[in-house]
């Protein structure tokens, strides 16, 4: 017999602890204009009003989310203070880097040293925490109190690999490994200070340590490098979060199957997004590690949600729920963006709920 009706928070906490829930909890990042319009009755405009509608729609269908402060912005280009030129091709998701302020390894190293020196500057936790709390109050004014919002904490790996570019990052990893290690150390130290400044299990029972360490054909870095440079830093993040009673949901795209035991050793409590088109198998991961890890995701965003019918989506979702529950949050791999068919997103939610989703502004939820 299923448990009695739960609040979102009760449902989330039960799933984090591998317990039965009244229905399957839904975790995702809602960035789909069509679904937002279906749920609120309005197409989200650029800016703050668009963020408000996005979070109202999020509250209508999701139990847990992240990136809650991201508004829709106009596509275009911008240049930061260091000279990186970025482009924004989607209203919700940045497109990438058009130009870097360096063209060779020496220039890349010089920029990295400057950025490292900025990391070494004094960090005012109190001021940062105050800004964080004000931002959370603003988010909650749109989202309401019951949807669980999780915060993200990285080691600096994603940042410098993205800004340097994989080629220069790889060169520096070989030619100046101490510089890379030092940068990751200071970046992680700053994240740990943020954790101790704001994390509170009574506010959010879960957080997201992250690092994209894989792609569709395997790991981006050798297991030896990850064990030497990356997993010890993830351990430091999970230790800090566990001090506050917060569960740790590790996020990496790609097929991370070979290093799941390393992540467990590093203190990870859950995995996201279980990228099935990269070769991960939800049932296999559940069978091997389901007693130690809660699982989040597993519903393919690139093909299934973009190209299939609602009936096909519903069938895949129901099978995922069957093989991965309890201790499973249904969700996409990785966000419900504008590449997904709105009707397929609704089908995923209805598979979790077991009943139709109220549309056009009716936010009553099961």
C-alpha positions as CSV (number, residue, x, y, z in Angstrom):
1,X,0.0,0.0,0.0
2,X,1.4,3.4,-1.0
3,X,2.0,6.0,1.8
4,X,-0.5,8.7,2.4
5,X,-0.4,11.9,0.4
6,X,3.0,13.7,1.0
7,X,4.2,17.2,0.6
8,X,6.9,17.7,-1.9
9,X,9.5,18.0,0.8
10,X,8.3,14.8,2.5
11,X,8.4,13.0,-0.9
12,X,11.9,14.3,-1.6
13,X,13.3,13.3,1.8
14,X,11.7,9.8,1.6
15,X,13.2,9.2,-1.9
16,X,16.7,10.5,-0.7
17,X,16.5,7.8,1.9
18,X,15.3,5.0,-0.5
19,X,11.9,4.9,1.1
20,X,8.5,4.4,-0.5
21,X,6.7,7.6,-1.6
22,X,3.1,8.3,-2.4
23,X,4.1,8.9,-6.0
24,X,7.4,9.1,-7.9
25,X,9.1,12.5,-7.2
26,X,10.1,14.6,-10.2
27,X,13.4,16.4,-10.4
28,X,14.2,18.7,-13.4
29,X,15.1,22.1,-14.6
30,X,12.1,23.6,-16.5
31,X,13.3,25.7,-19.4
32,X,10.6,25.0,-22.0
33,X,8.6,28.0,-23.2
34,X,5.7,25.8,-24.4
35,X,5.2,24.0,-21.1
36,X,5.5,27.3,-19.1
37,X,2.7,28.7,-21.3
38,X,0.6,25.6,-20.9
39,X,0.9,25.8,-17.1
40,X,0.6,29.6,-16.6
41,X,-1.4,30.7,-19.6
42,X,1.3,33.1,-20.7
43,X,4.4,32.9,-22.9
44,X,7.4,33.9,-20.7
45,X,8.8,37.3,-21.7
46,X,12.5,38.2,-21.4
47,X,13.6,39.1,-17.9
48,X,12.1,39.0,-14.5
49,X,8.5,38.4,-15.5
50,X,9.7,35.4,-17.5
51,X,11.6,34.1,-14.5
52,X,8.4,34.5,-12.4
53,X,6.3,32.5,-14.9
54,X,9.1,29.9,-15.2
55,X,9.1,29.4,-11.4
56,X,5.3,29.3,-11.1
57,X,5.3,26.6,-13.8
58,X,8.1,24.8,-11.9
59,X,6.1,24.8,-8.7
60,X,3.2,23.3,-10.6
61,X,5.0,20.1,-11.7
62,X,8.4,19.6,-10.1
63,X,9.2,18.4,-6.6
64,X,12.9,19.3,-6.8
65,X,14.9,21.6,-9.0
66,X,18.1,23.7,-9.4
67,X,19.2,26.8,-11.4
68,X,16.2,28.5,-10.1
69,X,17.4,32.0,-10.6
70,X,17.9,31.7,-14.4
71,X,15.6,34.1,-16.4
72,X,15.0,34.1,-20.2
73,X,17.4,36.5,-21.9
74,X,17.6,37.9,-25.4
75,X,20.0,35.9,-27.8
76,X,23.1,37.8,-28.7
77,X,26.8,38.3,-27.8
78,X,28.6,39.8,-24.8
79,X,32.2,40.2,-23.7
80,X,33.4,39.8,-20.1
81,X,36.1,41.8,-18.3
82,X,38.8,39.3,-19.3
83,X,38.0,39.5,-23.0
84,X,36.0,36.3,-23.5
85,X,33.3,36.7,-26.1
86,X,30.2,34.6,-25.5
87,X,27.1,34.0,-27.5
88,X,23.5,33.2,-26.3
89,X,21.6,31.3,-28.9
90,X,18.7,30.1,-26.8
91,X,16.5,32.2,-24.5
92,X,17.5,30.0,-21.5
93,X,20.8,28.4,-22.2
94,X,24.1,30.0,-23.2
95,X,25.6,28.9,-26.5
96,X,29.3,29.0,-25.8
97,X,32.5,30.9,-26.4
98,X,33.2,32.7,-29.7
99,X,36.6,34.1,-28.8
100,X,39.2,33.7,-26.0
101,X,41.6,36.4,-24.9
102,X,44.6,34.1,-25.7
103,X,45.7,32.1,-28.7
104,X,48.5,29.9,-27.4
105,X,49.4,27.9,-24.3
106,X,51.5,30.7,-22.9
107,X,48.5,33.0,-23.0
108,X,46.2,30.4,-21.5
109,X,48.7,29.9,-18.7
110,X,48.9,33.6,-18.1
111,X,45.1,34.0,-17.9
112,X,44.8,31.0,-15.5
113,X,47.4,32.5,-13.2
114,X,45.5,35.8,-13.1
115,X,42.2,33.9,-12.4
116,X,43.9,31.8,-9.7
117,X,45.2,35.0,-8.0
118,X,41.6,36.3,-7.9
119,X,40.6,33.1,-6.2
120,X,43.3,33.7,-3.6
121,X,41.8,37.1,-2.6
122,X,40.0,37.4,0.7
123,X,36.4,36.0,0.5
124,X,33.7,37.6,2.6
125,X,31.4,34.7,3.5
126,X,29.0,36.9,5.4
127,X,28.4,39.3,2.5
128,X,28.1,36.4,0.1
129,X,25.6,34.6,2.4
130,X,23.5,37.7,2.7
131,X,23.3,38.1,-1.1
132,X,22.5,34.4,-1.3
133,X,19.7,34.7,1.2
134,X,18.2,37.7,-0.6
135,X,18.3,35.8,-3.9
136,X,16.5,32.8,-2.2
137,X,13.8,35.1,-0.8
138,X,13.2,36.4,-4.3
139,X,13.1,32.9,-5.8
140,X,10.7,31.7,-3.1
141,X,8.4,34.7,-3.7
142,X,7.7,33.2,-7.2
143,X,8.2,29.5,-6.5
144,X,6.5,29.1,-3.1
145,X,7.8,27.2,-0.1
146,X,7.4,23.5,-0.9
147,X,9.5,22.9,-4.0
148,X,13.0,21.8,-3.0
149,X,15.7,23.9,-4.5
150,X,19.2,22.4,-4.5
151,X,22.5,24.4,-4.8
152,X,25.5,23.4,-6.9
153,X,29.1,23.2,-5.8
154,X,32.0,22.4,-8.2
155,X,35.8,21.9,-8.0
156,X,36.7,24.5,-10.6
157,X,37.3,21.7,-13.2
158,X,34.3,22.6,-15.4
159,X,35.1,26.3,-15.3
160,X,38.8,26.2,-16.3
161,X,38.3,23.4,-18.9
162,X,35.5,25.4,-20.5
163,X,37.3,28.7,-20.4
164,X,40.7,27.4,-21.4
165,X,39.2,25.0,-24.0
166,X,40.0,21.3,-23.9
167,X,43.1,21.6,-25.9
168,X,44.9,24.2,-23.7
169,X,43.6,22.5,-20.6
170,X,45.1,19.2,-21.7
171,X,48.4,20.9,-22.6
172,X,48.6,22.6,-19.2
173,X,47.6,19.4,-17.4
174,X,50.8,17.8,-18.8
175,X,53.1,20.8,-18.9
176,X,52.1,22.5,-15.6
177,X,50.1,20.0,-13.6
178,X,50.9,21.8,-10.3
179,X,49.1,24.9,-11.6
180,X,46.0,23.0,-12.5
181,X,46.1,21.2,-9.0
182,X,46.5,24.5,-7.3
183,X,43.6,26.1,-9.1
184,X,41.3,23.2,-8.3
185,X,42.4,23.3,-4.7
186,X,41.6,27.0,-4.2
187,X,38.3,26.8,-6.2
188,X,37.2,23.9,-4.0
189,X,38.2,25.8,-0.8
190,X,36.0,28.7,-1.8
191,X,33.0,26.3,-2.4
192,X,33.5,24.8,1.0
193,X,33.4,28.2,2.6
194,X,30.1,28.8,0.8
195,X,28.7,25.5,2.0
196,X,29.5,26.3,5.6
197,X,28.0,29.8,5.1
198,X,24.5,28.7,3.9
199,X,23.8,25.0,3.8
200,X,21.0,23.9,6.1
201,X,19.2,20.6,5.8
202,X,16.0,22.2,7.2
203,X,16.0,24.4,4.1
204,X,17.2,22.0,1.5
205,X,18.0,18.3,2.3
206,X,20.1,17.9,-0.8
207,X,22.9,19.6,-2.8
208,X,24.6,19.0,-6.1
209,X,28.4,18.5,-6.2
210,X,29.2,18.4,-9.9
211,X,31.9,17.8,-12.5
212,X,31.3,16.8,-16.1
213,X,33.9,14.0,-16.3
214,X,32.5,11.9,-19.2
215,X,30.9,12.1,-22.6
216,X,29.1,9.7,-24.8
217,X,32.1,7.5,-25.5
218,X,33.6,7.3,-22.1
219,X,35.5,9.3,-19.6
220,X,36.9,12.8,-20.5
221,X,39.9,12.2,-18.1
222,X,41.8,9.0,-17.2
223,X,40.7,7.2,-14.1
224,X,44.2,7.7,-12.7
225,X,43.9,11.5,-13.1
226,X,40.4,11.6,-11.7
227,X,41.6,9.6,-8.6
228,X,44.5,11.8,-8.1
229,X,43.0,15.3,-8.8
230,X,39.2,15.2,-8.8
231,X,37.7,12.6,-6.5
232,X,39.6,13.8,-3.4
233,X,38.1,17.3,-4.0
234,X,34.6,15.8,-4.4
235,X,35.2,14.1,-1.1
236,X,36.0,17.4,0.5
237,X,32.7,18.8,-0.8
238,X,30.7,15.8,0.3
239,X,32.3,15.9,3.8
240,X,31.4,19.6,4.1
241,X,27.8,19.0,3.0
242,X,27.4,16.0,5.2
243,X,28.4,18.1,8.2
244,X,25.2,20.0,7.6
245,X,23.1,16.8,7.2
246,X,22.7,17.4,3.5
247,X,22.7,14.6,1.0
248,X,25.0,14.8,-2.1
249,X,23.7,14.3,-5.6
250,X,26.6,14.1,-8.0
251,X,26.1,15.4,-11.5
252,X,28.0,14.5,-14.6
253,X,26.9,14.1,-18.1
254,X,28.1,11.1,-20.1
255,X,28.9,7.5,-19.2
256,X,30.4,7.5,-15.7
257,X,29.7,3.8,-15.1
258,X,33.4,2.8,-14.7
259,X,34.0,5.2,-11.8
260,X,30.7,4.9,-9.9
261,X,32.6,2.9,-7.1
262,X,35.1,5.9,-6.9
263,X,32.2,8.3,-6.5
264,X,30.7,6.2,-3.7
265,X,34.1,6.2,-2.0
266,X,34.1,10.0,-2.4
267,X,30.9,10.2,-0.3
268,X,28.3,10.7,-3.1
269,X,24.8,9.7,-2.1
270,X,23.1,9.9,-5.5
271,X,23.7,10.2,-9.3
272,X,22.3,12.5,-11.9
273,X,21.4,12.5,-14.8
274,X,22.0,8.8,-15.8
275,X,22.5,9.6,-19.4
276,X,21.1,6.6,-21.2
277,X,22.1,7.6,-24.8
278,X,25.7,7.8,-23.5
279,X,25.5,4.1,-22.6
280,X,24.4,4.2,-19.0
281,X,21.7,1.7,-18.0
282,X,19.2,2.8,-15.3
283,X,18.3,-0.8,-14.3
284,X,22.0,-1.9,-14.3
285,X,23.0,1.0,-12.0
286,X,20.0,0.4,-9.7
287,X,20.8,-3.3,-9.5
288,X,24.5,-2.8,-8.6
289,X,24.3,0.4,-6.5
290,X,20.7,1.0,-5.6
291,X,21.3,0.2,-1.9
292,X,23.9,3.0,-1.7
293,X,22.8,5.6,-4.3
294,X,19.5,7.3,-5.0
295,X,19.1,7.9,-8.8
296,X,17.9,11.0,-10.5
297,X,17.1,11.3,-14.2
298,X,17.3,8.6,-16.9
299,X,14.7,10.0,-19.3
300,X,16.6,10.9,-22.6
301,X,16.3,14.5,-23.6
302,X,18.1,14.4,-26.9
303,X,16.0,11.9,-28.8
304,X,13.1,10.5,-26.7
305,X,11.7,13.8,-25.4
306,X,12.6,15.6,-28.7
307,X,11.3,13.2,-31.3
308,X,9.0,10.5,-29.8
309,X,5.3,10.4,-29.1
310,X,3.8,11.0,-25.7
311,X,2.7,7.4,-25.6
312,X,6.3,6.3,-26.2
313,X,7.6,8.7,-23.5
314,X,5.0,7.5,-21.1
315,X,6.0,3.8,-21.6
316,X,9.7,4.6,-21.1
317,X,8.9,6.6,-17.9
318,X,6.8,3.9,-16.4
319,X,9.5,1.4,-17.0
320,X,12.1,3.7,-15.4
321,X,9.8,4.0,-12.4
322,X,9.4,0.2,-12.2
323,X,13.1,-0.6,-12.4
324,X,14.6,2.2,-10.3
325,X,12.1,2.8,-7.4
326,X,12.3,3.4,-4.5
327,X,15.0,5.9,-4.2
328,X,14.3,7.3,-7.7
329,X,13.5,10.8,-9.0
330,X,12.2,10.7,-12.5
331,X,13.7,13.4,-14.7
332,X,15.4,14.3,-18.0
333,X,19.0,14.2,-19.0
334,X,19.6,17.1,-18.1
335,X,17.0,19.9,-18.5
336,X,13.6,20.3,-20.0
337,X,14.7,22.7,-22.7
338,X,13.0,24.0,-25.8
339,X,14.3,21.0,-27.8
340,X,11.7,18.9,-26.0
341,X,8.1,18.6,-27.2
342,X,5.8,20.2,-24.6
343,X,3.4,17.2,-24.9
344,X,6.3,14.8,-24.0
345,X,7.2,16.8,-20.9
346,X,3.6,16.6,-19.8
347,X,3.5,12.9,-20.5
348,X,6.6,12.4,-18.2
349,X,4.9,14.3,-15.4
350,X,1.7,12.3,-15.9
351,X,3.6,9.0,-15.7
352,X,5.0,10.1,-12.3
353,X,1.6,11.5,-11.0
354,X,-0.6,8.7,-12.4
355,X,-3.2,11.3,-13.4
356,X,-3.5,14.3,-15.8
357,X,-1.6,17.5,-15.3
358,X,-3.9,20.6,-14.8
359,X,-3.1,23.1,-17.6
360,X,-3.6,26.9,-18.2
361,X,-2.9,28.2,-14.8
362,X,-4.5,25.6,-12.6
363,X,-1.7,24.8,-10.2
364,X,-3.4,22.3,-7.9
365,X,-1.2,19.2,-7.7
366,X,-1.7,15.7,-6.6
